[in-house]
């Protein structure tokens, strides 16, 4: 038989729990206040040490050791920033839990000791003891609410949220203006689409933005210093972090500085610079350039082409369409990207439409523009945080869908109409890695978030894990069996695509911002020192080769036919023998 606990004991326990929870509330509030003070007074993203190194780098741009030091310090600063955000968010949850415990314990205290009524007396509503009890309850609840409101205010202020400048359209509103895998190392493309893009590299990370080459077999050995295995090498007039895009015998890049933003076209057979097109005279172009960091610049987004036209986007918000002879077809200026690193989301093309993910503080959106005229086909406002990721295209039963990665969600849209098909809140932090796709699964991963697999048809999460090193800039690539995750600091992980378990992990001497690409059964990953790591896309790490470019590189290579195109810090390389 279970004996009842005396009311006096329950009251004593409730009183002690109330005291402990109240003290806990006070301590957490003080810690959050101190954290908030640190965020207000010491911004890790605006570190004097980092700014001093950036100034030195501007004076000595050829100092690669200093450049690497800047990158490492910037990474530490971003980590510190997100740790503080995590502390604030965790503190709010702790405060809510403690407040619930405090309220319940106060309620038990008030009801624990009940006395039999004195039948000779009938206290009225103004009984002083009853009023005192009610007053204590009101004060306690009000105090808890004040603490919670203060905590929530600290969280919001700590995030330094800037209200997006949305127009009068609703988020998600479309504005119209005019499973079986045959080969686990090949993307799931319809026969028609495959025939269109085969032997081409039409956008960042190739067909569909998936990082998978079709019908390519580039070399695995070369030496950029001696020239062995190098078909040609051409200097790029202005710096940039856009990756090469290839169609037929044309290779396209962008370059920019504070003076000019330009598109370059090279002959794929000889490396000759065929033409240059700039953004001079674009209506609405900003008179004052947005601030960007040196590792992003104004030419981070890669161009996209449909084989007849090229569309280029710059970090100023200027976007323009050109024909294959470099003649301007159209140009316009989008709202200036409002973010603290600079815009880097690349374009992607399907048919005669170019798509751009434009997620920034000024109002996140997904846009579809006509390649020939630049006129909007549709536009969707998105309730998404700032993102540097690029969209991917997936062929689902003959219908094309766009998949975007930006906190807090991974979302899919109908490429023809812009209708949102599904959205899954699985991301957090600053998103730099684009999604991956294979065998009916959409994969997303990002540092300070997780790696997840979603069903491509409905966005339902199939698995998620935080037990691996997550990408922070470079994007994952997938096969039907494995998911490969790079990092900027050199850790490279292979996960089982079906359940997210870690298959293997390898530590390279250097990491990189460029994304790996899958060519048949092997991966090509260019790290920041210009070394291309070629290894098996398999269940065990197996190194094949490590040819060096001879100069740093932070871009993603393009594999077309028997050739590999890599952009270095100074030059564009074509690797092959014919």
LUMRO-977698 format. One line per field, with one value per residue (C-alpha): residue number from 1; residue in three letters; x, y, z. Coordinates in steps of 0.001 Angstrom, whole numbers. Layout:
i <- NUM | ... .
aa <- ALA | ... .
east <- X | ... .
north <- Y | ... .
up <- Z | ... .
//
This chain:
i <- 1 | 2 | 3 | 4 | 5 | 6 | 7 | 8 | 9 | 10 | 11 | 12 | 13 | 14 | 15 | 16 | 17 | 18 | 19 | 20 | 21 | 22 | 23 | 24 | 25 | 26 | 27 | 28 | 29 | 30 | 31 | 32 | 33 | 34 | 35 | 36 | 37 | 38 | 39 | 40 | 41 | 42 | 43 | 44 | 45 | 46 | 47 | 48 | 49 | 50 | 51 | 52 | 53 | 54 | 55 | 56 | 57 | 58 | 59 | 60 | 61 | 62 | 63 | 64 | 65 | 66 | 67 | 68 | 69 | 70 | 71 | 72 | 73 | 74 | 75 | 76 | 77 | 78 | 79 | 80 | 81 | 82 | 83 | 84 | 85 | 86 | 87 | 88 | 89 | 90 | 91 | 92 | 93 | 94 | 95 | 96 | 97 | 98 | 99 | 100 | 101 | 102 | 103 | 104 | 105 | 106 | 107 | 108 | 109 | 110 | 111 | 112 | 113 | 114 | 115 | 116 | 117 | 118 | 119 | 120 | 121 | 122 | 123 | 124 | 125 | 126 | 127 | 128 | 129 | 130 | 131 | 132 | 133 | 134 | 135 | 136 | 137 | 138 | 139 | 140 | 141 | 142 | 143 | 144 | 145 | 146 | 147 | 148 | 149 | 150 | 151 | 152 | 153 | 154 | 155 | 156 | 157 | 158 | 159 | 160 | 161 | 162 | 163 | 164 | 165 | 166 | 167 | 168 | 169 | 170 | 171 | 172 | 173 | 174 | 175 | 176 | 177 | 178 | 179 | 180 | 181 | 182 | 183 | 184 | 185 | 186 | 187 | 188 | 189 | 190 | 191 | 192 | 193 | 194 | 195 | 196 | 197 | 198 | 199 | 200 | 201 | 202 | 203 | 204 | 205 | 206 | 207 | 208 | 209 | 210 | 211 | 212 | 213 | 214 | 215 | 216 | 217 | 218 | 219 | 220 | 221 | 222 | 223 | 224 | 225 | 226 | 227 | 228 | 229 | 230 | 231 | 232 | 233 | 234 | 235 | 236 | 237 | 238 | 239 | 240 | 241 | 242 | 243 | 244 | 245 | 246 | 247 | 248 | 249 | 250 | 251 | 252 | 253 | 254 | 255 | 256 | 257 | 258 | 259 | 260 | 261 | 262 | 263 | 264 | 265 | 266 | 267 | 268 | 269 | 270 | 271 | 272 | 273 | 274 | 275 | 276 | 277 | 278 | 279 | 280 | 281 | 282 | 283 | 284 | 285 | 286 | 287 | 288 | 289 | 290 | 291 | 292 | 293 | 294 | 295 | 296 | 297 | 298 | 299 | 300 | 301 | 302 | 303 | 304 | 305 | 306 | 307 | 308 | 309 | 310 | 311 | 312 | 313 | 314 | 315 | 316 | 317 | 318 | 319 | 320 | 321 | 322 | 323 | 324 | 325 | 326 | 327 | 328 | 329 | 330 | 331 | 332 | 333 | 334 | 335 | 336 | 337 | 338 | 339 | 340 | 341 | 342 | 343 | 344 | 345 | 346 | 347 | 348 | 349 | 350 | 351 | 352 | 353 | 354 | 355 | 356 | 357 | 358 | 359 | 360 | 361 | 362 | 363 | 364 | 365 | 366 | 367 | 368 | 369 | 370 | 371 | 372 | 373 | 374 | 375 | 376 | 377 | 378 | 379 | 380 | 381 | 382 | 383 | 384 | 385 | 386 | 387 | 388 | 389 | 390 | 391 | 392 | 393 | 394 | 395 | 396 | 397 | 398 | 399 | 400 | 401 | 402 | 403 | 404 | 405 | 406 | 407 | 408 | 409 | 410 | 411 | 412 | 413 | 414 | 415 | 416 | 417 | 418 | 419 | 420 | 421 | 422 | 423 | 424 | 425 | 426 | 427 | 428 | 429 | 430 | 431 | 432 | 433 | 434 | 435 | 436 | 437 | 438 | 439 | 440 | 441 | 442 | 443 | 444 | 445 | 446 | 447 | 448 | 449 | 450 | 451 | 452 | 453 | 454 | 455 | 456 | 457 | 458 | 459 | 460 | 461 | 462 | 463 | 464 | 465 | 466 | 467 | 468 | 469 | 470 | 471 | 472 | 473 | 474 | 475 | 476 | 477 | 478 | 479 | 480 | 481 | 482 | 483 | 484 | 485 | 486 | 487 | 488 | 489 | 490 | 491 | 492 | 493 | 494 | 495 | 496 | 497 | 498 | 499 | 500 | 501 | 502 | 503 | 504 | 505 | 506 | 507 | 508 | 509 | 510 | 511 | 512 | 513 | 514 | 515 | 516 | 517 | 518 | 519 | 520 | 521 | 522 | 523 | 524 | 525 | 526 | 527 | 528 | 529 | 530 | 531 | 532 | 533 | 534 | 535 | 536 | 537 | 538 | 539 | 540 | 541 | 542 | 543 | 544 | 545 | 546 | 547 | 548 | 549 | 550 | 551 | 552 | 553 | 554 | 555 | 556 | 557 | 558 | 559 | 560 | 561 | 562 | 563 | 564 | 565 | 566 | 567 | 568 | 569 | 570 | 571 | 572 | 573 | 574 | 575 | 576 | 577 | 578 .
aa <- UNK | UNK | UNK | UNK | UNK | UNK | UNK | UNK | UNK | UNK | UNK | UNK | UNK | UNK | UNK | UNK | UNK | UNK | UNK | UNK | UNK | UNK | UNK | UNK | UNK | UNK | UNK | UNK | UNK | UNK | UNK | UNK | UNK | UNK | UNK | UNK | UNK | UNK | UNK | UNK | UNK | UNK | UNK | UNK | UNK | UNK | UNK | UNK | UNK | UNK | UNK | UNK | UNK | UNK | UNK | UNK | UNK | UNK | UNK | UNK | UNK | UNK | UNK | UNK | UNK | UNK | UNK | UNK | UNK | UNK | UNK | UNK | UNK | UNK | UNK | UNK | UNK | UNK | UNK | UNK | UNK | UNK | UNK | UNK | UNK | UNK | UNK | UNK | UNK | UNK | UNK | UNK | UNK | UNK | UNK | UNK | UNK | UNK | UNK | UNK | UNK | UNK | UNK | UNK | UNK | UNK | UNK | UNK | UNK | UNK | UNK | UNK | UNK | UNK | UNK | UNK | UNK | UNK | UNK | UNK | UNK | UNK | UNK | UNK | UNK | UNK | UNK | UNK | UNK | UNK | UNK | UNK | UNK | UNK | UNK | UNK | UNK | UNK | UNK | UNK | UNK | UNK | UNK | UNK | UNK | UNK | UNK | UNK | UNK | UNK | UNK | UNK | UNK | UNK | UNK | UNK | UNK | UNK | UNK | UNK | UNK | UNK | UNK | UNK | UNK | UNK | UNK | UNK | UNK | UNK | UNK | UNK | UNK | UNK | UNK | UNK | UNK | UNK | UNK | UNK | UNK | UNK | UNK | UNK | UNK | UNK | UNK | UNK | UNK | UNK | UNK | UNK | UNK | UNK | UNK | UNK | UNK | UNK | UNK | UNK | UNK | UNK | UNK | UNK | UNK | UNK | UNK | UNK | UNK | UNK | UNK | UNK | UNK | UNK | UNK | UNK | UNK | UNK | UNK | UNK | UNK | UNK | UNK | UNK | UNK | UNK | UNK | UNK | UNK | UNK | UNK | UNK | UNK | UNK | UNK | UNK | UNK | UNK | UNK | UNK | UNK | UNK | UNK | UNK | UNK | UNK | UNK | UNK | UNK | UNK | UNK | UNK | UNK | UNK | UNK | UNK | UNK | UNK | UNK | UNK | UNK | UNK | UNK | UNK | UNK | UNK | UNK | UNK | UNK | UNK | UNK | UNK | UNK | UNK | UNK | UNK | UNK | UNK | UNK | UNK | UNK | UNK | UNK | UNK | UNK | UNK | UNK | UNK | UNK | UNK | UNK | UNK | UNK | UNK | UNK | UNK | UNK | UNK | UNK | UNK | UNK | UNK | UNK | UNK | UNK | UNK | UNK | UNK | UNK | UNK | UNK | UNK | UNK | UNK | UNK | UNK | UNK | UNK | UNK | UNK | UNK | UNK | UNK | UNK | UNK | UNK | UNK | UNK | UNK | UNK | UNK | UNK | UNK | UNK | UNK | UNK | UNK | UNK | UNK | UNK | UNK | UNK | UNK | UNK | UNK | UNK | UNK | UNK | UNK | UNK | UNK | UNK | UNK | UNK | UNK | UNK | UNK | UNK | UNK | UNK | UNK | UNK | UNK | UNK | UNK | UNK | UNK | UNK | UNK | UNK | UNK | UNK | UNK | UNK | UNK | UNK | UNK | UNK | UNK | UNK | UNK | UNK | UNK | UNK | UNK | UNK | UNK | UNK | UNK | UNK | UNK | UNK | UNK | UNK | UNK | UNK | UNK | UNK | UNK | UNK | UNK | UNK | UNK | UNK | UNK | UNK | UNK | UNK | UNK | UNK | UNK | UNK | UNK | UNK | UNK | UNK | UNK | UNK | UNK | UNK | UNK | UNK | UNK | UNK | UNK | UNK | UNK | UNK | UNK | UNK | UNK | UNK | UNK | UNK | UNK | UNK | UNK | UNK | UNK | UNK | UNK | UNK | UNK | UNK | UNK | UNK | UNK | UNK | UNK | UNK | UNK | UNK | UNK | UNK | UNK | UNK | UNK | UNK | UNK | UNK | UNK | UNK | UNK | UNK | UNK | UNK | UNK | UNK | UNK | UNK | UNK | UNK | UNK | UNK | UNK | UNK | UNK | UNK | UNK | UNK | UNK | UNK | UNK | UNK | UNK | UNK | UNK | UNK | UNK | UNK | UNK | UNK | UNK | UNK | UNK | UNK | UNK | UNK | UNK | UNK | UNK | UNK | UNK | UNK | UNK | UNK | UNK | UNK | UNK | UNK | UNK | UNK | UNK | UNK | UNK | UNK | UNK | UNK | UNK | UNK | UNK | UNK | UNK | UNK | UNK | UNK | UNK | UNK | UNK | UNK | UNK | UNK | UNK | UNK | UNK | UNK | UNK | UNK | UNK | UNK | UNK | UNK | UNK | UNK | UNK | UNK | UNK | UNK | UNK | UNK | UNK | UNK | UNK | UNK | UNK | UNK | UNK | UNK | UNK | UNK | UNK | UNK | UNK | UNK | UNK | UNK | UNK | UNK | UNK | UNK | UNK | UNK | UNK | UNK | UNK | UNK | UNK | UNK .
east <- 0 | 1297 | 963 | -94 | 2454 | 1432 | 380 | 3030 | 5762 | 4388 | 4374 | 7979 | 9109 | 7198 | 8788 | 12307 | 11642 | 10284 | 13410 | 15745 | 13858 | 13761 | 17526 | 18063 | 15933 | 17965 | 21318 | 20341 | 19027 | 22299 | 24349 | 22211 | 22558 | 26345 | 26255 | 24111 | 26543 | 29428 | 27523 | 26742 | 30309 | 32480 | 31225 | 33206 | 32263 | 33862 | 37053 | 39789 | 42390 | 40613 | 40194 | 43903 | 44847 | 42474 | 44177 | 47583 | 46304 | 45081 | 48594 | 50219 | 47717 | 50318 | 50946 | 49270 | 50208 | 48510 | 45487 | 45167 | 45491 | 42642 | 40460 | 41153 | 40463 | 37277 | 36141 | 36833 | 34900 | 31894 | 32040 | 32146 | 29170 | 27038 | 28081 | 26753 | 23512 | 23186 | 23755 | 21007 | 18559 | 19341 | 18947 | 15425 | 14390 | 15911 | 14067 | 10749 | 11255 | 12298 | 9357 | 6897 | 8452 | 8313 | 4656 | 3663 | 5585 | 4011 | 611 | 1374 | 2607 | -632 | -2812 | -661 | -1791 | -5535 | -7378 | -10913 | -13156 | -14395 | -18149 | -18606 | -16922 | -17557 | -14742 | -15719 | -13953 | -11864 | -10319 | -6715 | -5146 | -6844 | -5912 | -2295 | -2186 | -3669 | -1197 | 1758 | 551 | 125 | 3564 | 5244 | 3608 | 4306 | 7948 | 8317 | 6709 | 9069 | 12054 | 10795 | 10120 | 13590 | 15085 | 13196 | 14245 | 17848 | 17564 | 16134 | 18623 | 21476 | 20562 | 20733 | 17719 | 17093 | 13512 | 13373 | 12079 | 9280 | 6920 | 3157 | 3115 | 2770 | 5558 | 5057 | 2794 | 3734 | 3735 | 3281 | 4468 | 4520 | 13431 | 15259 | 18886 | 20426 | 23925 | 24564 | 27341 | 25120 | 22441 | 18762 | 18038 | 15405 | 16703 | 15799 | 17550 | 20578 | 20898 | 20710 | 23381 | 25700 | 29234 | 28417 | 28774 | 25953 | 26107 | 27786 | 28397 | 27303 | 23946 | 21245 | 23838 | 24310 | 28104 | 27910 | 29572 | 27837 | 29924 | 33206 | 36579 | 39170 | 42806 | 43988 | 47588 | 49038 | 51526 | 50616 | 54183 | 55913 | 52909 | 52675 | 49105 | 48055 | 46437 | 46461 | 46594 | 45197 | 45360 | 42014 | 41993 | 40178 | 39883 | 36762 | 35483 | 33023 | 33679 | 34083 | 30988 | 31483 | 29308 | 30750 | 33978 | 33285 | 34334 | 32762 | 33936 | 33365 | 35821 | 35400 | 36906 | 35697 | 36261 | 34646 | 32496 | 33134 | 32201 | 34930 | 34619 | 37531 | 38075 | 37889 | 40437 | 43124 | 42487 | 42293 | 40200 | 37512 | 35621 | 34925 | 31595 | 31159 | 28259 | 28781 | 25578 | 23166 | 20041 | 19609 | 23097 | 24148 | 26355 | 27924 | 29107 | 28027 | 30693 | 31996 | 34794 | 37898 | 37055 | 33762 | 34292 | 31842 | 32229 | 31388 | 28223 | 28922 | 27170 | 24646 | 24042 | 21507 | 23913 | 22776 | 22822 | 24724 | 23341 | 25723 | 25009 | 27357 | 27603 | 26255 | 22885 | 23439 | 22285 | 22603 | 22074 | 24538 | 24662 | 27596 | 29336 | 29289 | 26531 | 24302 | 20714 | 19388 | 20527 | 18851 | 19706 | 18136 | 17944 | 21502 | 22302 | 22238 | 24515 | 27769 | 29947 | 28727 | 26379 | 27588 | 24515 | 24950 | 22460 | 20926 | 19133 | 16445 | 15066 | 14783 | 14515 | 17235 | 16614 | 18242 | 18073 | 18208 | 18069 | 19325 | 18304 | 16552 | 13874 | 14430 | 12998 | 13282 | 13105 | 12629 | 13697 | 13393 | 16849 | 16232 | 14633 | 15320 | 11615 | 10330 | 8315 | 7436 | 8775 | 8207 | 8863 | 10468 | 10448 | 14102 | 17213 | 20265 | 21902 | 24921 | 23781 | 22769 | 19648 | 19619 | 17274 | 15747 | 13843 | 10878 | 8776 | 9352 | 8573 | 11406 | 11607 | 13961 | 15355 | 16800 | 18701 | 18350 | 17618 | 15263 | 14138 | 14901 | 12140 | 11042 | 9340 | 7755 | 10207 | 7401 | 5054 | 7005 | 4480 | 5979 | 5673 | 6995 | 9113 | 10957 | 12348 | 15604 | 18318 | 19839 | 22764 | 24292 | 23834 | 26710 | 26347 | 23961 | 21747 | 22613 | 20368 | 20437 | 18017 | 14934 | 16653 | 17441 | 20434 | 21223 | 24025 | 25536 | 27830 | 25974 | 22961 | 22858 | 23005 | 19590 | 17990 | 14513 | 12088 | 12131 | 8363 | 7111 | 10112 | 9587 | 12789 | 14223 | 17199 | 19260 | 22598 | 24897 | 27657 | 29851 | 31864 | 29520 | 30310 | 30530 | 31096 | 31671 | 28636 | 28000 | 27668 | 25748 | 25342 | 22569 | 24693 | 26867 | 26777 | 30113 | 30653 | 33645 | 34792 | 36948 | 39384 | 40153 | 37883 | 36056 | 33306 | 31440 | 27970 | 25643 | 22967 | 20241 | 20586 | 23210 | 25747 | 29396 | 31181 | 34613 | 36316 | 39609 | 41722 | 43363 | 46212 | 44114 | 40439 | 38758 | 35778 | 35331 | 32891 | 33816 | 32487 | 31671 | 33129 | 32116 | 33317 | 35794 | 35683 | 37700 | 38121 | 40335 | 41596 | 42730 | 46376 | 45464 | 45917 | 43203 | 42481 | 41219 | 39827 | 37267 | 33579 | 33331 | 32848 | 36550 | 38833 | 41137 | 43455 | 44007 | 46127 | 46940 | 48071 | 48979 | 47898 | 50809 | 48631 | 45791 | 42210 | 38871 | 36581 | 34729 | 36141 | 34165 | 34517 | 33590 | 34644 | 38334 | 39039 | 38966 | 38692 | 39969 | 40145 | 43144 | 43845 | 45371 | 44832 | 42201 | 43513 | 42378 | 43702 | 43805 | 45765 | 43405 .
north <- 0 | 3456 | 5889 | 9423 | 12141 | 14542 | 17948 | 19627 | 17533 | 18378 | 22030 | 21851 | 20110 | 22614 | 25519 | 24132 | 23487 | 27028 | 28490 | 26414 | 27261 | 30954 | 31002 | 29099 | 31659 | 34494 | 32874 | 32075 | 35616 | 37068 | 34794 | 35748 | 39398 | 39041 | 37235 | 39997 | 42604 | 40786 | 40669 | 44377 | 45376 | 42728 | 41670 | 38595 | 39353 | 42792 | 41826 | 44496 | 41738 | 40427 | 43935 | 44632 | 41459 | 42395 | 45781 | 44086 | 41730 | 44650 | 46067 | 42707 | 40733 | 38173 | 36967 | 33539 | 32755 | 35946 | 35131 | 31711 | 33315 | 35683 | 32776 | 30789 | 33771 | 34531 | 30934 | 31196 | 34467 | 32913 | 29946 | 32294 | 34214 | 31106 | 29730 | 32924 | 32616 | 29010 | 30067 | 32676 | 30277 | 27542 | 30058 | 30923 | 27269 | 26844 | 29909 | 28657 | 25263 | 26813 | 29232 | 26374 | 24555 | 27711 | 28379 | 24783 | 24746 | 28057 | 26625 | 23578 | 25821 | 27757 | 24668 | 22382 | 23472 | 23660 | 24175 | 23184 | 26190 | 27774 | 27448 | 30294 | 32680 | 33243 | 35316 | 37603 | 38550 | 41090 | 38500 | 39751 | 36265 | 35241 | 38552 | 38054 | 34607 | 35965 | 38860 | 36509 | 34468 | 37551 | 38907 | 35553 | 35059 | 38661 | 38296 | 35144 | 36833 | 39803 | 37448 | 35594 | 38794 | 40021 | 36755 | 36865 | 40469 | 39489 | 36722 | 39007 | 41785 | 39291 | 38015 | 41561 | 40829 | 43290 | 43323 | 42262 | 44956 | 42938 | 44492 | 44188 | 40644 | 37772 | 35327 | 32320 | 34173 | 33499 | 36592 | 35643 | 38245 | 36963 | 5781 | 3466 | 4297 | 2954 | 4107 | 5304 | 7612 | 9416 | 12036 | 11175 | 13056 | 12431 | 11292 | 14648 | 16708 | 14441 | 14816 | 18607 | 19047 | 16108 | 17257 | 20659 | 22298 | 24880 | 26278 | 26077 | 22393 | 21295 | 19941 | 20682 | 22069 | 18524 | 18331 | 15262 | 15096 | 13306 | 11253 | 12868 | 11202 | 13888 | 13141 | 12308 | 13545 | 16956 | 19536 | 23191 | 24388 | 22306 | 22368 | 18590 | 17590 | 21253 | 21948 | 25707 | 28336 | 31883 | 34779 | 36138 | 39977 | 40535 | 38368 | 36488 | 33342 | 32315 | 28863 | 28026 | 27294 | 25459 | 25061 | 23648 | 25464 | 28352 | 28819 | 31602 | 33335 | 36600 | 38939 | 42124 | 44752 | 48117 | 49630 | 47106 | 43990 | 41865 | 38637 | 36742 | 34267 | 31952 | 29594 | 26118 | 24729 | 27413 | 29461 | 32691 | 35422 | 35974 | 38843 | 40824 | 42385 | 44820 | 46236 | 49878 | 51892 | 49406 | 51324 | 51499 | 50205 | 51357 | 54432 | 53159 | 49561 | 47277 | 46214 | 42686 | 40650 | 39858 | 36156 | 36879 | 39976 | 41087 | 38124 | 35094 | 33894 | 31683 | 32416 | 30107 | 29397 | 27639 | 27282 | 30490 | 33069 | 33722 | 35351 | 36826 | 38149 | 40279 | 41146 | 44631 | 43207 | 43845 | 40990 | 40912 | 38644 | 38300 | 36342 | 34091 | 36993 | 39108 | 41464 | 42673 | 41480 | 43041 | 44275 | 45349 | 46081 | 44049 | 45362 | 45642 | 42430 | 43179 | 40729 | 40906 | 38755 | 39570 | 37762 | 34417 | 32369 | 31206 | 31039 | 27947 | 27473 | 25187 | 25654 | 29366 | 30372 | 31374 | 31024 | 32899 | 32414 | 35896 | 35412 | 38426 | 40887 | 43069 | 40446 | 36826 | 35633 | 33128 | 34582 | 33142 | 35351 | 34945 | 34272 | 36337 | 39437 | 39347 | 39809 | 38067 | 34915 | 34621 | 35575 | 34061 | 35861 | 33551 | 33585 | 32585 | 33901 | 35098 | 32346 | 31906 | 28563 | 27975 | 26191 | 22761 | 21320 | 17863 | 15977 | 14365 | 12225 | 14648 | 17755 | 20056 | 21202 | 23698 | 22902 | 25643 | 25534 | 28478 | 28577 | 27563 | 25327 | 23282 | 23979 | 22728 | 24768 | 23957 | 25354 | 26159 | 28040 | 28853 | 27029 | 25847 | 22064 | 21431 | 23001 | 21289 | 23241 | 21349 | 24028 | 26744 | 29162 | 30860 | 28537 | 28304 | 24768 | 23995 | 20898 | 17570 | 14968 | 11305 | 8371 | 10199 | 11837 | 15506 | 16073 | 19247 | 19879 | 22916 | 23774 | 24476 | 22640 | 19008 | 16692 | 15490 | 13393 | 14348 | 12579 | 14520 | 14059 | 15514 | 16801 | 14314 | 13790 | 10292 | 10752 | 13442 | 13489 | 15919 | 13383 | 14373 | 17401 | 19647 | 21740 | 25490 | 26740 | 23863 | 21809 | 18073 | 15615 | 12348 | 8995 | 6495 | 4913 | 7625 | 11281 | 13149 | 16184 | 18564 | 21285 | 24377 | 23053 | 19715 | 17125 | 15117 | 12671 | 9889 | 8983 | 6157 | 7864 | 5534 | 6117 | 8847 | 6673 | 7622 | 5326 | 6977 | 10275 | 11578 | 14540 | 16412 | 18838 | 21699 | 22311 | 24472 | 26596 | 24817 | 21918 | 18351 | 16927 | 13323 | 11940 | 8324 | 6477 | 9082 | 12457 | 15557 | 18097 | 21168 | 22477 | 26037 | 25268 | 24327 | 20584 | 18439 | 15383 | 12533 | 9593 | 6827 | 7513 | 4314 | 2838 | 3184 | 6140 | 5281 | 7987 | 7952 | 11056 | 14536 | 16712 | 20332 | 23410 | 25546 | 28347 | 28641 | 27954 | 28254 | 27350 | 24279 | 22532 | 21757 | 18325 | 18113 | 15252 | 14518 | 17877 | 19495 | 23284 | 24825 | 28474 | 29419 | 32649 | 34163 | 31807 | 29635 | 26143 | 23567 | 20149 | 17535 | 16484 | 17382 .
up <- 0 | -943 | 1913 | 1014 | 1444 | 4209 | 2994 | 5157 | 3459 | 25 | 932 | 2168 | -1039 | -3164 | -1244 | -1803 | -5500 | -5826 | -4197 | -6385 | -9582 | -8647 | -8012 | -11276 | -13133 | -11664 | -12519 | -16101 | -16553 | -15260 | -17545 | -20539 | -19632 | -19531 | -22879 | -24321 | -23023 | -24721 | -28002 | -27745 | -26902 | -28574 | -32006 | -33139 | -36747 | -36424 | -34631 | -34484 | -34916 | -38015 | -39404 | -38841 | -40705 | -43521 | -43789 | -43941 | -46619 | -48714 | -48561 | -49254 | -51399 | -52438 | -48883 | -48940 | -45335 | -44179 | -46327 | -44688 | -41252 | -42115 | -43224 | -40068 | -37807 | -39722 | -39226 | -35480 | -35343 | -37032 | -34667 | -31648 | -33031 | -33379 | -29999 | -28423 | -30394 | -29251 | -25640 | -25869 | -27497 | -24974 | -22146 | -23280 | -23230 | -19762 | -18497 | -19850 | -18204 | -14887 | -14983 | -15432 | -12475 | -10344 | -11136 | -10382 | -7106 | -6024 | -6794 | -4647 | -1854 | -1867 | -1859 | 302 | 3760 | 3894 | 7225 | 8064 | 7891 | 11110 | 10794 | 13249 | 10873 | 7197 | 5707 | 2921 | -273 | 1587 | 3925 | 4371 | 4344 | 1089 | -476 | 575 | -1016 | -4239 | -4225 | -3792 | -6747 | -8920 | -7988 | -8611 | -12003 | -13009 | -11985 | -14026 | -17047 | -16713 | -16628 | -19698 | -21614 | -20717 | -21904 | -25181 | -25673 | -25037 | -27599 | -30253 | -29605 | -29483 | -32901 | -34222 | -36373 | -39147 | -40358 | -44012 | -46320 | -47871 | -50370 | -50014 | -51348 | -48912 | -48252 | -50514 | -52949 | -56570 | -58754 | -62407 | -64926 | -68361 | -57741 | -59196 | -59969 | -63163 | -62220 | -58676 | -59916 | -62439 | -61694 | -62073 | -65301 | -67923 | -71311 | -72875 | -70226 | -70230 | -74001 | -73659 | -71000 | -71745 | -72574 | -71074 | -67659 | -67784 | -64246 | -60863 | -60003 | -63462 | -64703 | -62163 | -59757 | -58419 | -58673 | -60908 | -64334 | -67202 | -69607 | -68520 | -68020 | -67201 | -66291 | -62800 | -63192 | -64047 | -62797 | -63050 | -62450 | -65144 | -67451 | -67644 | -68493 | -68871 | -72242 | -71677 | -68965 | -69282 | -66858 | -65674 | -65817 | -62519 | -59453 | -58488 | -56845 | -59536 | -60949 | -64650 | -66737 | -70029 | -73106 | -76314 | -77071 | -74691 | -71055 | -68992 | -65814 | -64004 | -62318 | -60336 | -58109 | -56874 | -60302 | -62657 | -62861 | -65941 | -67750 | -69621 | -72477 | -73334 | -76228 | -74684 | -77168 | -77011 | -73865 | -75856 | -74245 | -76881 | -75331 | -72146 | -71179 | -68288 | -66311 | -67222 | -67638 | -66068 | -64978 | -61223 | -60423 | -56940 | -56826 | -53613 | -53609 | -50757 | -48303 | -48858 | -47372 | -49401 | -49510 | -51290 | -53410 | -56079 | -58457 | -56320 | -58139 | -61161 | -64446 | -66109 | -69802 | -72020 | -74937 | -76610 | -73834 | -70626 | -67486 | -64919 | -61417 | -59333 | -55652 | -56373 | -57374 | -61088 | -63335 | -67112 | -70093 | -72980 | -76209 | -77090 | -78824 | -75683 | -76812 | -74011 | -74382 | -71194 | -67787 | -64588 | -60985 | -58206 | -54633 | -53331 | -51428 | -47724 | -45944 | -44038 | -46331 | -49817 | -52170 | -53542 | -54530 | -58133 | -60986 | -62559 | -65886 | -67211 | -70713 | -71396 | -67736 | -65300 | -61555 | -58702 | -54961 | -53469 | -49703 | -47770 | -45068 | -47642 | -48313 | -49328 | -52618 | -55460 | -58958 | -62432 | -65353 | -69097 | -70542 | -73676 | -72173 | -68434 | -67740 | -64610 | -65223 | -61547 | -58150 | -54702 | -51430 | -48887 | -45088 | -45048 | -43359 | -45238 | -47306 | -49571 | -50956 | -54565 | -55810 | -57415 | -60046 | -59759 | -62441 | -60662 | -62988 | -65834 | -63762 | -62746 | -59153 | -57530 | -54090 | -51882 | -48599 | -46220 | -42509 | -41150 | -43988 | -47042 | -49566 | -52986 | -55701 | -59032 | -61606 | -64053 | -61723 | -58548 | -56372 | -53093 | -53048 | -49544 | -46833 | -43983 | -41010 | -40493 | -40855 | -38690 | -38705 | -41711 | -44682 | -47133 | -48463 | -51321 | -51227 | -52846 | -54425 | -55427 | -55650 | -54400 | -51425 | -50908 | -48647 | -46727 | -44258 | -42634 | -39765 | -36474 | -37877 | -38976 | -41956 | -43086 | -45794 | -47000 | -49280 | -52547 | -53005 | -49733 | -47755 | -44928 | -42970 | -43380 | -41078 | -39412 | -37624 | -35840 | -35211 | -38156 | -39228 | -41212 | -44299 | -43799 | -47348 | -49765 | -50788 | -50402 | -53274 | -53217 | -54906 | -54375 | -51660 | -50092 | -49048 | -49075 | -46823 | -47256 | -44847 | -45217 | -42586 | -44265 | -42646 | -45310 | -44309 | -46058 | -44739 | -45611 | -47708 | -46431 | -42685 | -42085 | -40273 | -40650 | -43104 | -43030 | -42286 | -43634 | -42538 | -45411 | -44720 | -46080 | -46687 | -49266 | -50188 | -53520 | -53746 | -54726 | -57976 | -58815 | -62047 | -62628 | -59495 | -58265 | -56531 | -57440 | -54640 | -55032 | -51690 | -51004 | -51789 | -55366 | -54842 | -56420 | -54306 | -56458 | -54500 | -54782 | -54199 | -52195 | -48747 | -47911 | -48444 | -51335 | -52638 | -56404 | -57026 | -55687 | -58614 | -57831 | -59711 | -58573 | -57208 | -54662 | -55680 | -53888 | -56778 | -58025 | -61110 | -64279 | -65897 | -69583 | -71846 | -71407 | -69778 | -66375 | -66014 | -62767 | -61786 | -59697 | -57895 | -61035 | -63965 | -65586 | -66382 | -68899 | -67906 | -70647 | -73706 | -76537 .
//
